[in-house]
Amino acid sequence: MSRFFVINILIVVSLIGCSSSEIIENDNKKRDLASPEEIYRDAKILFDNGEYISAEQEFIKLNRLYPLSNESIQAEIMTGFISYVRLEYDKAINRFDKIIIKYPSLKNLDYVFYMRAICYYEQISHHGLDGEFNDLALENLNQVIKRFPNSEYAKDSRQKIILVKSNQAAKHMDIGRFYLNEKKYTAALSRFKIVIDDYSMTKFAPEALHRMVEAYYEMGMLEESSNTASILGYNYPNSKWYRYSYNLIKKIDKEETLFKKMTDIF
C-alpha cells in the first residue's frame, strides 16, 4: 500500500515538474514574441534605472527579433549611448560609425554625429597631451556644424570647438613661453603668431600679443614691439596684458628719449 502511495506521489511531482517547465517555456516564448514597442519600453526602463548591461542585452535582442522596425534603429543608437555612458569610447564610436553608414537618411542622424564627436571630445584630458584627440574632436565637431547647421547640436558643437581650440592654443602658449624663457625669441614669436593667426577667438590671444611685445623688445626690435602693443591696446584695451605691455612701452620710450639725448650730446 505504501509503495503504491509513493509511486502516485512521484507521478504527481513529475506532472507538476512538467507543468512548471511548460509554464516557464511558455513565458520565455511569450517574452520572445513581445512587440518591438514592448521590448524597447522594457529596455528603456532598465536603462533609466542604471541597469546598463541588462538594457543593452534587451536592445540587442530587439535588433535580432525585429531588425526592420523603427525601434530597432533607436535600439542601435541606445547601445552606442550605453557604451558611451560606460566610458567605452572606442566601442561607442564603432557603433555610431555603423549607424552613420547603415542609415544615411536617419531623421536624428545629427545626434549620432554629435555623440561620436563627444566621444573624442571627452578623451581630451590635458592641453599638453592627447593631441590626436584634439584633432579628432575638432574634425568631428566641425562635421556636425557642416552637415547639420540648423541642428540643436550645432550650437553646442561651436562652443566646444572654441574649447578645443583653447586647448590647442594653450599648448602653443606653453611652448612659446618656454622658448621665451630660454631666450629663443624667434622660435617663441612663431608660436605666439600661431595663436594670433589660428586661435584669436580664445582667451590666449591678448597674452600672445603681449609675449610678442616682450620678444621683440628683448631682440631690440623696439618699433615692432611698440606696434604690437598698439594692436593689443586697440583690440583688448581693458586687458591686464595691455597694461603690462603699456608699462614696457613706457620703458622703451624712456630708453629712446635717453638715447636721443645722448646722441644730441655727441
C-alpha positions as CSV (number, residue, x, y, z in Angstrom):
1,M,0.0,0.0,0.0
2,S,2.7,2.5,1.0
3,R,4.7,1.6,-2.2
4,F,1.6,2.4,-4.3
5,F,1.2,5.7,-2.5
6,V,4.9,6.6,-3.1
7,I,4.6,5.8,-6.8
8,N,1.5,8.0,-7.0
9,I,3.3,10.9,-5.3
10,L,6.2,10.6,-7.7
11,I,3.8,10.7,-10.7
12,V,2.1,13.8,-9.3
13,V,5.5,15.5,-8.6
14,S,6.6,14.6,-12.2
15,L,3.5,16.1,-13.6
16,I,3.9,19.2,-11.5
17,G,7.5,19.5,-12.8
18,C,6.4,19.1,-16.4
19,S,3.7,21.7,-15.9
20,S,6.2,24.1,-14.3
21,S,8.7,23.6,-17.2
22,E,5.9,24.2,-19.7
23,I,4.9,27.4,-17.9
24,I,8.5,28.7,-17.9
25,E,8.9,27.7,-21.6
26,N,5.6,29.4,-22.5
27,D,6.7,32.5,-20.6
28,N,10.0,32.6,-22.4
29,K,8.2,32.2,-25.8
30,K,5.8,35.0,-24.8
31,R,8.8,37.2,-24.0
32,D,10.5,36.4,-27.3
33,L,7.2,37.2,-29.0
34,A,6.8,40.6,-27.3
35,S,6.3,43.5,-29.7
36,P,9.2,45.8,-30.6
37,E,7.5,48.6,-28.7
38,E,7.3,46.5,-25.5
39,I,10.9,45.3,-25.7
40,Y,12.1,48.8,-26.3
41,R,10.0,50.1,-23.4
42,D,11.3,47.4,-21.0
43,A,14.9,48.1,-22.2
44,K,14.5,51.8,-21.6
45,I,13.2,51.2,-18.1
46,L,16.3,49.1,-17.4
47,F,18.5,51.9,-18.8
48,D,16.7,54.6,-16.8
49,N,17.3,52.5,-13.6
50,G,21.0,52.3,-14.4
51,E,21.0,48.6,-15.3
52,Y,23.0,49.2,-18.4
53,I,24.2,45.7,-19.1
54,S,20.6,44.3,-18.9
55,A,19.3,47.2,-21.0
56,E,22.0,46.6,-23.6
57,Q,21.0,42.9,-23.8
58,E,17.4,43.8,-24.4
59,F,18.2,46.3,-27.1
60,I,20.4,43.7,-28.8
61,K,17.5,41.2,-28.6
62,L,15.2,43.8,-30.2
63,N,17.6,44.2,-33.1
64,R,17.8,40.4,-33.5
65,L,14.0,39.9,-33.4
66,Y,12.8,43.0,-35.3
67,P,15.7,44.2,-37.4
68,L,13.5,46.2,-39.7
69,S,11.5,48.1,-37.1
70,N,11.8,51.7,-36.2
71,E,12.5,50.6,-32.6
72,S,15.4,48.6,-33.8
73,I,17.2,51.7,-35.2
74,Q,16.6,53.5,-31.9
75,A,17.9,50.4,-30.1
76,E,21.1,50.6,-32.1
77,I,21.6,54.2,-31.1
78,M,20.9,53.3,-27.4
79,T,23.6,50.6,-27.5
80,G,26.0,53.2,-28.7
81,F,24.9,55.5,-25.9
82,I,25.3,52.8,-23.3
83,S,28.9,52.2,-24.4
84,Y,29.4,56.0,-24.1
85,V,27.9,56.1,-20.6
86,R,30.2,53.2,-19.5
87,L,33.2,55.2,-20.9
88,E,33.8,52.5,-23.6
89,Y,34.6,55.2,-26.1
90,D,36.1,53.0,-28.8
91,K,33.1,50.7,-28.7
92,A,30.7,53.6,-28.8
93,I,32.5,55.3,-31.7
94,N,32.4,52.0,-33.6
95,R,28.6,51.6,-33.0
96,F,27.9,55.2,-34.1
97,D,30.1,54.7,-37.2
98,K,28.0,51.7,-38.2
99,I,24.7,53.6,-37.7
100,I,26.0,56.5,-39.9
101,I,26.9,54.1,-42.7
102,K,23.8,52.0,-42.4
103,Y,21.2,54.8,-42.1
104,P,22.4,57.8,-44.1
105,S,18.9,59.3,-44.1
106,L,18.1,58.8,-40.5
107,K,15.9,61.6,-39.0
108,N,18.1,62.1,-35.9
109,L,21.4,61.4,-37.6
110,D,22.7,64.8,-36.3
111,Y,22.5,63.3,-32.8
112,V,24.6,60.3,-33.9
113,F,27.3,62.5,-35.4
114,Y,27.3,64.7,-32.3
115,M,27.7,61.7,-29.9
116,R,30.6,60.4,-32.0
117,A,32.2,63.9,-31.7
118,I,31.6,63.9,-27.9
119,C,33.3,60.5,-27.6
120,Y,36.5,62.1,-29.0
121,Y,36.0,65.4,-27.1
122,E,35.7,63.7,-23.7
123,Q,39.0,61.9,-24.2
124,I,40.9,65.2,-24.2
125,S,42.4,65.2,-20.7
126,H,45.1,67.9,-20.7
127,H,46.2,70.6,-23.1
128,G,49.8,69.2,-23.0
129,L,48.7,65.7,-24.0
130,D,46.3,63.9,-26.3
131,G,47.0,66.0,-29.5
132,E,45.3,63.3,-31.5
133,F,42.0,63.6,-29.6
134,N,42.2,67.4,-30.0
135,D,42.3,67.0,-33.8
136,L,39.7,64.2,-33.9
137,A,37.3,66.1,-31.7
138,L,37.7,69.3,-33.8
139,E,37.2,67.4,-37.1
140,N,34.0,65.6,-35.9
141,L,32.5,68.7,-34.2
142,N,33.0,70.6,-37.5
143,Q,31.2,67.8,-39.3
144,V,28.2,68.3,-37.1
145,I,28.1,72.0,-38.0
146,K,28.8,71.5,-41.7
147,R,26.2,68.7,-42.2
148,F,23.6,70.0,-39.8
149,P,24.0,73.8,-39.4
150,N,20.5,74.3,-38.1
151,S,20.6,71.4,-35.6
152,E,20.3,71.9,-31.9
153,Y,23.6,70.2,-31.6
154,A,25.4,72.6,-33.9
155,K,25.3,75.4,-31.3
156,D,26.9,73.2,-28.7
157,S,29.4,71.9,-31.2
158,R,30.5,75.5,-31.9
159,Q,31.0,76.2,-28.2
160,K,33.0,73.0,-27.8
161,I,35.2,73.9,-30.8
162,I,36.2,77.1,-29.0
163,L,37.2,75.0,-26.0
164,V,39.2,72.5,-28.2
165,K,41.0,75.4,-29.9
166,S,41.7,76.9,-26.5
167,N,43.2,73.6,-25.6
168,Q,45.4,73.7,-28.7
169,A,46.3,77.4,-28.1
170,A,47.3,76.6,-24.6
171,K,49.7,74.0,-26.0
172,H,51.3,76.6,-28.3
173,M,51.5,79.1,-25.4
174,D,53.3,76.7,-23.2
175,I,55.9,76.1,-25.9
176,G,56.2,79.8,-26.7
177,R,56.7,80.7,-23.0
178,F,59.4,78.0,-22.8
179,Y,61.3,79.4,-25.8
180,L,60.9,83.0,-24.4
181,N,62.5,81.9,-21.1
182,E,65.2,80.2,-23.0
183,K,65.9,83.4,-24.9
184,K,65.0,81.7,-28.2
185,Y,63.0,84.6,-29.3
186,T,62.4,83.7,-33.0
187,A,61.0,80.3,-32.0
188,A,58.9,82.0,-29.3
189,L,57.5,84.5,-31.8
190,S,56.5,81.8,-34.2
191,R,54.4,80.1,-31.6
192,F,52.7,83.3,-30.4
193,K,51.9,84.2,-34.1
194,I,50.2,80.8,-34.5
195,V,47.9,81.7,-31.6
196,I,47.1,85.1,-33.1
197,D,46.5,83.7,-36.6
198,D,44.6,80.5,-35.8
199,Y,43.2,80.9,-32.3
200,S,42.3,84.6,-32.0
201,M,38.9,83.6,-30.6
202,T,40.5,82.1,-27.5
203,K,41.4,83.7,-24.2
204,F,45.1,83.4,-25.0
205,A,45.1,86.0,-27.8
206,P,45.8,89.0,-25.6
207,E,48.7,87.2,-23.8
208,A,50.1,86.0,-27.1
209,L,50.3,89.7,-28.3
210,H,52.0,90.8,-25.0
211,R,54.5,88.0,-25.3
212,M,55.3,89.2,-28.8
213,V,55.8,92.7,-27.4
214,E,58.3,91.1,-24.9
215,A,60.1,89.1,-27.5
216,Y,60.5,92.0,-29.9
217,Y,61.8,94.2,-27.0
218,E,64.4,91.6,-26.0
219,M,65.5,91.3,-29.6
220,G,66.0,95.1,-29.8
221,M,63.2,95.4,-32.3
222,L,61.6,98.4,-30.5
223,E,59.4,99.6,-33.3
224,E,57.8,96.1,-33.8
225,S,57.4,95.9,-30.0
226,S,55.5,99.3,-30.0
227,N,53.4,98.4,-33.0
228,T,52.3,95.1,-31.5
229,A,51.5,96.8,-28.2
230,S,49.3,99.2,-30.2
231,I,47.4,96.3,-31.7
232,L,47.0,94.8,-28.3
233,G,45.6,98.1,-26.9
234,Y,43.2,98.6,-29.8
235,N,41.7,95.1,-29.6
236,Y,41.9,94.5,-25.8
237,P,42.1,97.9,-24.1
238,N,40.9,96.5,-20.8
239,S,43.1,93.5,-20.7
240,K,45.8,93.1,-18.0
241,W,48.1,92.1,-20.8
242,Y,47.8,95.5,-22.3
243,R,48.7,97.1,-19.0
244,Y,51.8,95.0,-18.9
245,S,52.7,95.9,-22.5
246,Y,52.0,99.6,-21.8
247,N,54.4,99.6,-18.9
248,L,57.0,98.0,-21.2
249,I,56.4,100.6,-23.9
250,K,56.9,103.4,-21.4
251,K,60.2,101.9,-20.7
252,I,61.0,101.8,-24.4
253,D,60.1,105.5,-24.7
254,K,62.4,106.4,-21.8
255,E,65.2,104.4,-23.4
256,E,64.7,106.1,-26.7
257,T,64.5,109.5,-25.1
258,L,67.7,108.8,-23.2
259,F,69.3,107.6,-26.4
260,K,68.3,110.7,-28.3
261,K,69.7,112.9,-25.6
262,M,73.0,111.0,-25.7
263,T,73.3,111.3,-29.4
264,D,72.5,115.0,-29.2
265,I,75.3,115.5,-26.8
266,F,77.8,113.7,-29.1
